[in-house]
Amino acid sequence: MAVVAHRELCSGERAVVLLFVFRVALSVPSSLFLHASALCLLSLAALFLEISVENSNSSLQRFKTRPGASSGILLGATTLPSVMLSRLIQVSRVLSVHQNGAEELAYLDMQYWTVSASCLGVLLFFLYLLATSRKRWCSPFSQCSRELSCTYVCILLYMVNCYFCFTLKTDGGWFGSKMLYLISYGAVTAILIQHILRKFPSCASIGEALLVSAGMVLYFGDMLAHTLAKLSMLFVPLKSSFISHGTHTEIATVIQGELLGLLLVPIFLKLTLQIWGYIRNTSTRPKIEMTALFYTSTIMVSVFLMPAWMNFVDDFGMHPLLWVLNFVFASPLERLVLCSYWICVICISVLRFYSISKQSKTERILLRKYYHLVAVLMFVPALIFQSSFLDLAFGTALMVFLLLEIIRVWQIWPLGKIVHQFMNAFTDHRDSEILIVSHFSLLLGCALPKWMSSGFNDRPLAPFAGILSLGIGDTMASMVGYKYGVLRWSKAGKKTVEGTAAGITSVWVACYILLPLLASSGYILSQHWGSLLIAVTLSGLLEAYTAQLDNAFIPLVFYSLLCL
């Protein structure tokens, strides 16, 4: 496993992550004290485990992670739980005004424990791997042995904390069912992260793979919860359920179903080709058959299979794709003008930047930052004036990206080679030969804060977290740091103090300009400037110190801090 060895107890990245966690924990009301203590214990366990992994001789060599990156276990294990706890704090604060938010509060409470259990399951898995190989590289009284012991203690205290929390809050006989539910999530996440690290070598660090696996299990587990809730209503009526499934908008259901369908297409294609090769007694992939099978299976899944699930969960009253068209044309002038504006911006920027990438000596990192500025131009007007339409647009763009990446990886005719050639013009060291993830991380970094802000939201800047941190802060930090940076944060890294200062200042100025604009659009302002300064500074420092994929982590950290 390719990692950067950090012998010190607390590097810059670890210090910023711990400050972030403690900032979230100190903001909880008394009713969420056990949630905050669980987050702190999980963070300490991840910290000691990360130190053990990076200082061990074995370094879990069975996994080949992204070259040049640290393990990132601490950041990966704490980001999603911190985000869910911040959202829980926000909803509990709004609940005093809106009493009908109790259902969403219960839903977010269960989601917090779900994602926390998922991260704990992964930590237990890596702890098991280290413990089984400890005799080969670690004496019983060495520092690495003490670090593993501290990890054991933190995990044990976390479990005790979790037991007391569920004992105090669980009604009836659902305690055992809830615990089994959380254990299953942890086990599934541990299995999924193994699959990601083995099937996609050199594509992600452990922390990045942990963020992806825990996020996927949480997202599609929510889909399963909605399905089970619908089945229980139809066939096995229950007065209550230990699975809180919250409320879904039609847009969220469409995005969720179509994304799962696209992820199922490669699995179905691979199994079919294996059967085809077994029948024909050959290991070669027939190009024509594979192309026809891919497009046929994509249409079947996207147009028939997943829409059937959508209609089962939410009664659209028509085909969900027709519902989407009706939604788009419900306000034809505003939304069609916005779509035309997006198409113009995309066409001009893609043609211009691709031409520059072939002819100019401009650094590739600066070329990539131009797309960050394009994200600002595209998403800010839509987020202010067409918020719900932007949710659908984000989901549609993610589906298109996923479909094109599948076509590129599988070399599906006729777009496979064209997409591969175009995407290679903007790759860097964080993209591997198998997967190109930068465009996914940029899109999701802008979309996730917006999606998570649906429902109760008393912090108007929270939906803008990804756009501000990536489109403005990260872009200014890179450009200023590249052209004028002199003082580096570390000898091994490239991030400069000047770049970080420019990134923090630019986000702060953008917030100062954006808040009056939001007020004029009807938003109720409740963002405290002191809390905003802490959020901007911590996210800027994380961008300066982290060796992880900043497009994935920084928007979530910034969003979490903005919710407080």
KOLFITOR-992481 format. One line per field, with one value per residue (C-alpha): residue number from 1; residue in one letter; x, y, z. Coordinates in Angstrom, 2 decimals, decimal comma. Each point is the difference from the previous one (the first is absolute). Layout:
! KOLFITOR-992481
num	(NUM:...)
residuo	(a:...)
X	(X:...)
Y	(Y:...)
Z	(Z:...)
! end
This chain:
! KOLFITOR-992481
num	(1:2:3:4:5:6:7:8:9:10:11:12:13:14:15:16:17:18:19:20:21:22:23:24:25:26:27:28:29:30:31:32:33:34:35:36:37:38:39:40:41:42:43:44:45:46:47:48:49:50:51:52:53:54:55:56:57:58:59:60:61:62:63:64:65:66:67:68:69:70:71:72:73:74:75:76:77:78:79:80:81:82:83:84:85:86:87:88:89:90:91:92:93:94:95:96:97:98:99:100:101:102:103:104:105:106:107:108:109:110:111:112:113:114:115:116:117:118:119:120:121:122:123:124:125:126:127:128:129:130:131:132:133:134:135:136:137:138:139:140:141:142:143:144:145:146:147:148:149:150:151:152:153:154:155:156:157:158:159:160:161:162:163:164:165:166:167:168:169:170:171:172:173:174:175:176:177:178:179:180:181:182:183:184:185:186:187:188:189:190:191:192:193:194:195:196:197:198:199:200:201:202:203:204:205:206:207:208:209:210:211:212:213:214:215:216:217:218:219:220:221:222:223:224:225:226:227:228:229:230:231:232:233:234:235:236:237:238:239:240:241:242:243:244:245:246:247:248:249:250:251:252:253:254:255:256:257:258:259:260:261:262:263:264:265:266:267:268:269:270:271:272:273:274:275:276:277:278:279:280:281:282:283:284:285:286:287:288:289:290:291:292:293:294:295:296:297:298:299:300:301:302:303:304:305:306:307:308:309:310:311:312:313:314:315:316:317:318:319:320:321:322:323:324:325:326:327:328:329:330:331:332:333:334:335:336:337:338:339:340:341:342:343:344:345:346:347:348:349:350:351:352:353:354:355:356:357:358:359:360:361:362:363:364:365:366:367:368:369:370:371:372:373:374:375:376:377:378:379:380:381:382:383:384:385:386:387:388:389:390:391:392:393:394:395:396:397:398:399:400:401:402:403:404:405:406:407:408:409:410:411:412:413:414:415:416:417:418:419:420:421:422:423:424:425:426:427:428:429:430:431:432:433:434:435:436:437:438:439:440:441:442:443:444:445:446:447:448:449:450:451:452:453:454:455:456:457:458:459:460:461:462:463:464:465:466:467:468:469:470:471:472:473:474:475:476:477:478:479:480:481:482:483:484:485:486:487:488:489:490:491:492:493:494:495:496:497:498:499:500:501:502:503:504:505:506:507:508:509:510:511:512:513:514:515:516:517:518:519:520:521:522:523:524:525:526:527:528:529:530:531:532:533:534:535:536:537:538:539:540:541:542:543:544:545:546:547:548:549:550:551:552:553:554:555:556:557:558:559:560:561:562:563:564)
residuo	(m:a:v:v:a:h:r:e:l:c:s:g:e:r:a:v:v:l:l:f:v:f:r:v:a:l:s:v:p:s:s:l:f:l:h:a:s:a:l:c:l:l:s:l:a:a:l:f:l:e:i:s:v:e:n:s:n:s:s:l:q:r:f:k:t:r:p:g:a:s:s:g:i:l:l:g:a:t:t:l:p:s:v:m:l:s:r:l:i:q:v:s:r:v:l:s:v:h:q:n:g:a:e:e:l:a:y:l:d:m:q:y:w:t:v:s:a:s:c:l:g:v:l:l:f:f:l:y:l:l:a:t:s:r:k:r:w:c:s:p:f:s:q:c:s:r:e:l:s:c:t:y:v:c:i:l:l:y:m:v:n:c:y:f:c:f:t:l:k:t:d:g:g:w:f:g:s:k:m:l:y:l:i:s:y:g:a:v:t:a:i:l:i:q:h:i:l:r:k:f:p:s:c:a:s:i:g:e:a:l:l:v:s:a:g:m:v:l:y:f:g:d:m:l:a:h:t:l:a:k:l:s:m:l:f:v:p:l:k:s:s:f:i:s:h:g:t:h:t:e:i:a:t:v:i:q:g:e:l:l:g:l:l:l:v:p:i:f:l:k:l:t:l:q:i:w:g:y:i:r:n:t:s:t:r:p:k:i:e:m:t:a:l:f:y:t:s:t:i:m:v:s:v:f:l:m:p:a:w:m:n:f:v:d:d:f:g:m:h:p:l:l:w:v:l:n:f:v:f:a:s:p:l:e:r:l:v:l:c:s:y:w:i:c:v:i:c:i:s:v:l:r:f:y:s:i:s:k:q:s:k:t:e:r:i:l:l:r:k:y:y:h:l:v:a:v:l:m:f:v:p:a:l:i:f:q:s:s:f:l:d:l:a:f:g:t:a:l:m:v:f:l:l:l:e:i:i:r:v:w:q:i:w:p:l:g:k:i:v:h:q:f:m:n:a:f:t:d:h:r:d:s:e:i:l:i:v:s:h:f:s:l:l:l:g:c:a:l:p:k:w:m:s:s:g:f:n:d:r:p:l:a:p:f:a:g:i:l:s:l:g:i:g:d:t:m:a:s:m:v:g:y:k:y:g:v:l:r:w:s:k:a:g:k:k:t:v:e:g:t:a:a:g:i:t:s:v:w:v:a:c:y:i:l:l:p:l:l:a:s:s:g:y:i:l:s:q:h:w:g:s:l:l:i:a:v:t:l:s:g:l:l:e:a:y:t:a:q:l:d:n:a:f:i:p:l:v:f:y:s:l:l:c:l)
X	(0,00:1,48:-0,18:1,94:1,53:-0,94:2,00:-1,24:-3,03:-1,93:0,72:-1,58:-2,85:-0,73:0,02:-2,52:-2,26:0,00:-0,81:-2,87:-1,35:0,24:-1,67:-2,96:-0,04:0,06:-3,03:-2,40:-2,92:-0,26:-2,43:2,73:2,83:0,36:0,13:2,88:1,90:-0,42:1,44:3,01:0,68:-0,29:2,43:2,56:-0,27:0,54:2,97:1,81:-0,77:1,29:3,25:0,34:-0,60:2,41:2,74:-0,26:2,39:-2,73:-2,20:-2,79:1,83:-2,91:-1,58:1,59:-1,16:0,50:3,73:1,15:-2,97:-0,09:-2,41:-2,59:-1,78:-0,70:-1,50:-1,93:-1,47:-1,11:-1,30:-3,41:-0,84:0,89:-2,17:-2,98:0,46:0,18:-3,17:-1,60:1,03:-1,50:-3,33:-0,26:0,51:-2,71:-2,31:-0,75:-1,75:-1,39:-1,48:-0,78:3,73:-0,01:-0,15:3,02:1,83:-0,52:1,10:3,22:0,69:-0,10:2,08:2,66:0,28:-0,11:2,92:1,88:-0,44:1,12:3,25:0,49:-0,41:2,83:2,22:-0,64:0,90:3,35:0,66:-0,49:2,45:2,61:-0,52:0,43:3,28:1,28:2,27:2,02:0,83:-0,90:1,28:-2,48:1,50:0,75:-1,69:-2,05:-1,39:-1,05:-1,72:-2,00:-0,92:-1,27:-2,10:-1,54:-0,85:-1,62:-2,09:-1,10:-1,05:-1,83:-2,02:-0,87:-1,05:-2,15:-1,63:-1,01:-1,30:-2,28:-1,06:-1,18:-1,73:-1,40:-3,65:-1,46:1,96:1,87:3,39:1,37:-1,36:1,65:3,34:-0,20:-0,92:3,10:2,30:-1,18:0,84:3,51:0,55:-1,26:2,23:3,06:-0,74:-0,55:3,25:1,94:-1,66:0,80:3,66:0,54:-1,94:1,33:3,68:1,84:-3,30:-0,60:1,52:-1,61:-1,70:-1,41:-1,21:-1,55:-1,87:-1,32:-0,97:-1,70:-1,80:-1,24:-1,19:-1,82:-1,54:-1,22:-0,82:-2,44:-1,47:-0,41:-1,63:-2,59:-0,73:-0,43:-2,22:-2,23:-0,16:-0,93:-2,81:-1,41:0,49:1,04:-1,51:2,00:-0,77:3,63:3,29:3,56:1,11:-0,57:-0,25:-0,91:-1,69:1,00:-0,71:-0,79:3,29:2,00:-1,76:0,71:3,70:0,40:-1,63:1,81:3,42:-0,45:-1,15:3,13:2,21:-1,73:0,63:3,77:-0,71:-2,66:2,25:2,94:-2,08:-1,57:3,40:1,34:-2,93:0,46:3,70:-0,77:-2,53:2,32:3,07:1,95:1,29:-0,08:-2,66:-2,10:-0,16:-3,30:-1,79:1,39:-1,06:-3,51:-0,33:1,18:-2,46:-2,86:0,61:0,38:-3,34:-1,76:1,29:-0,47:-3,35:-1,79:1,60:0,87:-3,09:-2,08:1,69:-0,54:-3,72:-0,15:1,66:-1,57:-3,22:0,88:-3,28:1,95:3,33:2,69:1,88:-3,19:-0,36:3,51:-0,90:-3,15:2,08:2,51:-2,74:-2,05:1,77:1,07:1,43:2,32:1,16:0,45:1,97:2,14:0,56:1,00:2,41:1,55:0,41:1,74:2,37:0,84:0,63:2,15:2,04:0,54:1,10:2,20:1,68:0,57:1,66:2,21:0,94:1,36:1,80:1,04:2,68:-2,39:0,28:-2,68:-1,01:-0,89:-2,00:-2,00:-0,71:-1,68:-2,74:-0,41:-0,72:-2,44:-1,81:-0,46:-1,39:-2,43:-1,22:-0,24:-2,84:-1,90:0,43:-1,45:-2,91:-0,73:1,04:-2,16:0,84:3,70:-0,52:-1,23:2,76:2,70:-1,45:-0,25:3,60:1,19:-1,85:1,60:3,47:-0,53:-1,25:2,94:2,50:-1,49:0,24:3,61:1,13:-1,74:0,99:-3,57:-0,34:-0,21:0,76:2,49:3,24:-1,27:-0,94:3,29:2,04:-1,88:0,15:3,74:0,63:-1,01:1,22:2,63:1,78:-3,26:-1,54:1,05:0,09:-3,24:-2,23:-0,07:-1,67:0,75:-3,15:-2,12:1,48:-0,52:-3,64:-0,79:1,86:-2,37:-3,12:0,15:-0,34:-3,01:-1,64:0,60:-1,48:-3,43:-2,69:0,73:2,85:0,59:3,50:-0,36:3,68:0,02:-1,25:2,81:2,73:1,34:-0,20:1,74:2,73:0,84:-1,05:1,47:2,21:1,85:0,38:1,45:2,29:1,42:0,42:1,51:2,13:1,31:0,88:1,00:0,45:3,35:-0,57:-0,95:-1,99:2,32:3,20:-1,65:-3,20:-0,69:-2,64:1,10:-1,00:-0,75:-2,35:-1,84:-0,39:-1,39:-2,44:-1,30:-0,28:-1,81:-2,61:-0,53:-0,52:-2,35:-2,09:-0,10:-1,34:-2,33:-1,86:-1,65:-0,90:-1,68:-1,83:-1,41:-1,19:-2,07:2,40:-0,06:3,54:1,14:3,69:2,27:3,17:2,21:-1,18:0,40:3,60:0,83:-1,60:1,88:3,33:-0,17:-1,04:2,78:2,60:-1,25:0,53:3,54:0,97:-1,94:1,51:-3,44:-2,34:-0,92:-2,97:-1,69:0,76:0,16:-3,61:-1,33:2,15:-1,00:-3,68:0,17:1,51:-2,50:-2,90:1,15)
Y	(0,00:3,31:2,41:2,93:-0,84:2,47:-0,84:2,96:-0,46:2,92:1,30:3,13:-1,94:-1,89:3,21:1,67:-3,07:-0,23:3,72:-0,56:-2,94:1,84:3,06:-2,19:-1,81:3,22:1,31:-2,79:0,65:-2,04:-2,43:-1,06:-0,35:-3,77:0,58:2,46:-2,32:-2,83:2,22:0,92:-3,64:-1,03:2,78:-1,07:-3,62:1,07:2,17:-2,81:-2,46:2,39:0,47:-3,78:-0,57:2,68:-0,95:-3,77:-1,99:-2,09:3,00:-2,32:-0,84:-2,01:3,32:2,23:3,53:3,27:0,88:3,07:0,13:-0,70:-2,65:2,67:-2,28:2,78:2,36:-2,77:-1,41:3,33:2,03:-1,62:-0,52:3,65:1,13:-2,03:1,26:3,62:-0,52:-1,56:3,03:2,30:-1,83:-0,24:3,77:0,62:-2,50:2,48:2,12:-2,69:-2,80:-2,08:-0,70:-2,82:-2,64:1,41:0,31:-3,72:-0,80:2,02:-1,51:-3,48:1,09:1,35:-3,30:-1,89:1,83:-0,06:-3,78:-0,31:1,83:-2,03:-3,23:1,05:0,95:-3,39:-1,71:1,78:-0,44:-3,74:-0,05:1,89:-2,14:-3,26:1,19:1,83:-2,83:0,29:3,68:1,23:-1,08:-0,15:3,07:2,19:3,28:-1,61:-2,52:2,83:1,78:-3,11:-0,35:3,57:-0,80:-2,98:2,14:2,74:-2,52:-1,71:3,33:0,87:-3,22:0,66:3,55:-1,34:-2,55:2,65:2,32:-2,67:-1,27:3,47:0,85:-3,33:-0,80:-3,49:-3,01:1,61:0,32:-3,29:0,69:3,41:-1,37:-2,80:2,62:2,08:-3,04:-1,03:3,46:-0,22:-3,45:1,05:3,09:-2,08:-2,39:2,85:1,81:-3,22:-0,30:3,62:-0,24:-3,30:0,65:3,54:-0,05:3,33:1,89:1,08:0,17:-1,90:3,19:0,77:-3,58:0,17:3,20:-1,54:-3,36:1,50:2,54:-2,64:-2,30:2,89:1,26:-3,30:-1,29:2,89:-1,31:-3,44:1,56:1,76:-3,22:-1,99:2,73:-0,16:-3,81:0,11:2,43:-2,22:-3,50:0,04:3,10:1,11:2,67:1,01:-1,00:0,06:1,30:3,75:0,79:3,69:1,69:-0,02:2,47:-1,35:1,44:-1,84:-3,27:0,40:0,76:-2,83:-2,58:0,98:0,13:-3,49:-1,22:1,35:-1,63:-3,31:0,14:-0,85:-2,89:-1,38:0,55:-1,80:-3,01:-0,25:0,15:-2,70:-2,23:0,85:-0,88:-3,28:-0,97:0,92:-1,33:3,23:2,77:2,75:2,69:0,12:3,72:0,05:-2,23:1,93:3,36:-1,22:-1,64:3,16:2,36:-2,49:-0,64:3,74:0,77:-2,91:1,01:3,76:0,03:-3,04:-1,66:2,97:2,07:-2,96:0,31:3,78:-0,41:-2,60:2,23:3,31:-0,01:2,30:-0,69:-0,33:-1,24:1,74:1,20:1,66:1,56:1,42:1,54:1,53:1,42:1,55:1,67:1,07:3,39:-0,04:3,50:0,00:-3,62:-0,08:3,25:-1,50:-3,17:2,09:1,97:-3,23:-1,45:3,16:0,11:-3,71:0,10:3,13:-1,15:-3,58:1,07:2,78:-1,94:-3,08:2,15:1,59:-3,41:-1,11:3,20:1,80:-0,66:1,03:-2,27:-2,67:0,91:3,51:-1,38:-2,10:3,03:1,72:-2,61:1,02:3,54:-1,37:-1,78:3,37:1,58:-2,87:-0,86:3,27:1,54:-3,29:-0,50:3,45:0,03:-3,67:-2,03:-3,11:-0,10:0,03:-3,17:-1,77:1,50:-1,22:-3,50:0,01:1,18:-2,72:-2,64:1,30:-0,04:-3,52:-1,23:1,58:-1,48:-3,47:0,52:1,17:-2,86:-2,71:1,66:-0,09:1,00:2,72:2,35:-2,06:1,21:3,56:0,41:-1,59:2,37:3,06:-0,91:-0,75:3,63:1,05:-2,84:0,36:-2,20:-0,65:-1,76:-3,57:-1,94:-1,75:2,79:3,76:1,42:3,73:1,03:-2,20:1,55:3,55:-0,65:-1,85:2,61:2,65:-2,21:-1,71:3,16:1,01:-3,42:-0,25:3,45:-1,15:0,28:2,09:2,45:3,16:0,60:1,54:-0,45:-3,76:-0,98:2,13:-1,84:-1,97:2,86:2,42:-2,36:-1,55:2,59:2,98:-1,03:-2,93:1,81:3,16:-2,00:-1,94:2,98:2,38:-2,73:-1,10:3,53:1,79:-2,67:-0,03:-1,28:-3,68:-1,66:-3,02:-1,02:-2,91:1,77:2,61:2,03:3,51:2,41:2,68:-2,31:-1,03:3,62:0,89:-2,91:0,89:3,70:-0,62:-2,27:2,52:2,83:-2,19:-0,73:3,72:0,73:-2,99:0,50:3,34:-1,49:-2,94:2,38:1,86:-3,34:-0,81:-2,07:0,56:0,70:-1,70:-0,62:1,24:1,66:-1,56:-3,50:0,81:1,14:-3,27:-2,02:1,83:-0,19:-3,69:-1,08:2,15:-1,54:-3,49:0,80:1,09:-3,09:-2,95:-2,51:-1,44:0,88:3,51:0,28:-2,81:0,98:3,81:0,70:-2,47:1,47:3,55:-0,96:-1,66:3,11:2,32:-1,96:0,80)
Z	(0,00:-1,07:2,93:1,29:3,34:2,72:3,10:1,98:2,20:-1,42:-3,50:-1,42:-1,60:3,22:2,04:-2,33:-0,05:3,80:0,27:-2,43:2,02:3,31:-1,53:-0,96:3,33:2,03:-1,91:0,98:2,38:3,17:-1,65:-2,45:2,50:-0,56:-3,76:0,44:2,34:-2,52:-2,74:2,17:0,87:-3,64:-0,95:2,60:-1,10:-3,63:1,04:1,82:-2,78:-2,66:1,93:0,36:-3,72:-1,19:2,47:-0,51:-2,14:-1,57:-0,90:-1,14:-3,21:-1,33:-1,03:-2,61:0,75:-1,83:-0,25:1,89:2,37:3,71:1,22:0,89:2,48:2,51:-2,58:-1,74:3,23:1,47:-2,94:-0,61:3,71:0,64:-2,91:1,23:3,57:-1,22:-1,98:3,09:2,07:-2,61:-0,18:3,79:0,13:-2,59:1,70:2,77:-2,62:-2,32:2,04:-3,11:-0,39:2,56:-2,73:-1,79:3,32:0,70:-3,54:0,29:3,41:-1,49:-2,98:2,34:1,84:-3,29:-1,58:3,31:0,20:-3,63:0,74:3,17:-1,98:-2,33:2,95:1,58:-3,27:-0,33:3,71:-0,46:-2,90:2,03:3,09:-1,93:-1,52:3,08:1,16:-3,20:0,34:3,48:3,42:2,91:1,73:-3,01:-0,91:-2,77:2,48:2,33:-2,90:-0,81:3,67:0,03:-3,07:1,80:3,03:-2,10:-1,95:3,20:1,54:-3,22:0,22:3,65:-0,93:-2,84:2,32:2,53:-2,73:-1,49:3,41:1,01:-3,28:-1,27:0,67:0,04:-1,18:-2,87:1,75:-1,30:-3,50:-0,14:1,12:-2,59:-2,60:0,84:0,12:-3,47:-1,33:1,45:-1,51:-3,45:0,01:0,96:-2,88:-2,45:0,83:-0,61:-3,38:-0,90:1,02:-1,81:-3,19:-0,44:1,08:0,27:-0,37:3,60:3,45:2,85:1,20:-3,44:-0,43:3,47:-0,89:-3,23:1,52:3,07:-2,18:-2,44:2,76:1,69:-3,24:-1,40:3,48:0,16:-3,25:1,61:3,07:-2,15:-1,85:3,22:1,44:-3,08:0,18:3,68:-0,76:-2,73:1,32:3,68:1,63:3,04:2,54:0,14:-1,51:1,27:-3,43:-0,40:-3,69:0,00:-2,93:-3,65:-2,76:-3,46:-1,28:2,65:-0,86:-3,72:0,59:2,47:-2,27:-3,18:1,68:1,42:-3,39:-1,72:2,65:-0,64:-3,77:0,14:2,40:-2,31:-3,04:1,61:1,03:-3,45:-1,73:2,30:-0,86:-3,69:0,18:1,76:-2,66:-2,89:1,86:-0,46:2,27:-2,63:0,14:-3,18:-0,84:-1,84:2,49:2,97:-1,46:-0,79:3,41:1,80:-1,66:0,30:3,70:0,69:-1,63:1,73:3,43:-0,39:-1,79:1,41:3,06:2,22:-0,93:1,19:3,42:0,00:-0,60:2,76:2,59:-1,09:-1,95:-2,92:-1,80:-3,27:-1,27:2,14:-3,08:-1,25:3,45:-0,40:-3,36:1,49:2,85:-2,40:-2,06:3,04:-0,11:-3,63:-0,29:3,03:-0,26:-3,76:0,14:2,75:-2,05:-3,02:2,17:1,33:-3,49:-1,23:2,98:-0,30:-3,75:0,13:3,00:-1,22:-3,48:1,33:2,80:-2,14:-2,65:2,67:1,40:-3,39:-1,01:3,15:2,58:2,76:3,01:0,04:3,55:-1,16:-2,92:2,42:2,20:-2,95:0,30:3,63:-1,16:-2,57:2,86:1,72:-3,16:-0,53:3,47:1,96:-2,08:-0,03:3,75:0,72:-2,46:-0,94:3,03:-0,54:-3,71:0,89:2,07:-3,11:-2,14:2,41:-0,10:-3,80:-0,34:2,38:-2,03:-3,22:1,60:1,29:-3,37:-1,85:2,47:-0,52:-3,77:0,35:2,25:-2,05:-3,31:-1,28:-3,66:-1,28:2,94:2,02:-1,61:-0,49:3,67:1,12:-2,18:1,23:3,70:-0,12:-0,90:3,53:2,23:2,70:2,56:1,89:-3,01:-0,74:-3,26:1,02:1,29:-0,53:3,09:-0,03:-1,88:2,28:3,12:-1,31:-0,90:3,23:2,02:-1,35:0,07:3,40:2,15:-2,10:0,24:3,74:0,58:-1,18:2,66:3,07:-0,53:2,01:-1,39:-3,50:-0,85:0,68:-3,51:-1,47:1,94:-2,95:-2,48:2,35:1,21:-3,39:-2,55:1,84:2,92:-1,56:-3,32:1,51:2,31:-2,96:-2,33:2,55:1,52:-3,41:-1,18:3,20:2,67:1,81:3,54:-0,02:2,77:-0,07:-1,75:-1,80:-1,06:-2,66:1,86:0,97:2,73:-2,60:-1,88:3,14:1,09:-3,44:0,13:3,47:-0,83:-3,30:1,62:2,79:-2,54:-2,06:3,10:0,84:-3,49:-0,18:3,29:-0,96:-3,39:1,73:2,32:-2,98:-1,43:3,07:2,11:3,76:1,12:3,18:-0,72:2,80:-1,25:2,67:-0,87:-3,68:0,53:1,79:-2,80:-2,75:1,85:0,92:-3,48:-1,49:2,33:-0,88:-3,69:0,83:2,00:-1,34:-2,41:-0,70:-2,88:1,12:-2,38:1,93:3,60:0,18:-1,10:2,58:2,77:-0,97:-0,19:3,42:1,57:-1,69:1,54:3,55)
! end
